[in-house]
Amino acid sequence: MVVVTKKKGDSNENMFRKFTRLYIDGKVMDDIRERMYYKRPSQVRKEEEKERRKKRRTRG
């Protein structure tokens, strides 16, 4: 969850910029898209294995 607190001297525009930056950096949309549909446990394992292989190849 993204929370932005207003400090003295912050305008609404600055608050909106901070919120959007934290929202993007927090990868909130990625998490929402990922949870949008149910994935079978076997499908999740296959995707994780695919990511591990992908990382292993890039390391060298």
VMD Tcl script that draws the C-alpha trace (Angstrom):
set ca {
  {0.00 0.00 0.00}
  {1.31 3.42 -0.95}
  {1.01 6.17 1.65}
  {2.12 9.77 1.14}
  {2.04 12.23 4.03}
  {1.81 15.94 3.41}
  {4.59 18.04 4.87}
  {4.65 21.74 5.43}
  {5.10 23.56 2.15}
  {4.09 20.64 -0.12}
  {1.61 21.53 -2.82}
  {-1.03 19.17 -4.15}
  {0.97 18.79 -7.35}
  {4.07 17.71 -5.41}
  {1.98 15.24 -3.43}
  {0.63 13.74 -6.63}
  {4.16 13.40 -8.06}
  {5.36 11.65 -4.90}
  {2.38 9.31 -4.98}
  {2.89 8.34 -8.63}
  {6.62 7.79 -8.08}
  {6.00 5.54 -5.07}
  {3.20 3.76 -6.92}
  {5.46 2.91 -9.85}
  {8.49 2.07 -7.69}
  {6.35 -0.11 -5.44}
  {5.28 -2.15 -8.47}
  {1.67 -2.02 -7.35}
  {0.28 -2.45 -10.87}
  {2.51 -5.47 -11.52}
  {1.17 -7.09 -8.36}
  {-2.44 -6.32 -9.30}
  {-2.01 -7.73 -12.81}
  {-0.36 -10.83 -11.40}
  {-3.23 -11.49 -8.99}
  {-5.96 -10.65 -11.48}
  {-6.41 -14.26 -12.58}
  {-5.97 -17.52 -10.75}
  {-2.90 -19.54 -11.68}
  {-2.66 -23.21 -10.93}
  {0.20 -24.13 -8.59}
  {1.87 -26.13 -11.38}
  {1.76 -23.10 -13.65}
  {3.31 -20.93 -10.93}
  {6.12 -23.47 -10.44}
  {6.79 -23.59 -14.19}
  {7.02 -19.80 -14.38}
  {9.36 -19.66 -11.39}
  {11.60 -22.32 -12.93}
  {11.63 -20.39 -16.19}
  {12.72 -17.22 -14.34}
  {15.47 -19.14 -12.51}
  {16.80 -20.47 -15.80}
  {16.67 -17.01 -17.32}
  {18.66 -15.53 -14.40}
  {21.16 -18.36 -14.50}
  {21.88 -17.72 -18.19}
  {22.47 -13.99 -17.69}
  {24.90 -14.49 -14.79}
  {27.23 -16.39 -16.93}
}
mol new
graphics top color blue
foreach p $ca { graphics top sphere $p radius 0.5 }
foreach p [lrange $ca 0 end-1] q [lrange $ca 1 end] { graphics top cylinder $p $q radius 0.2 }
display resetview
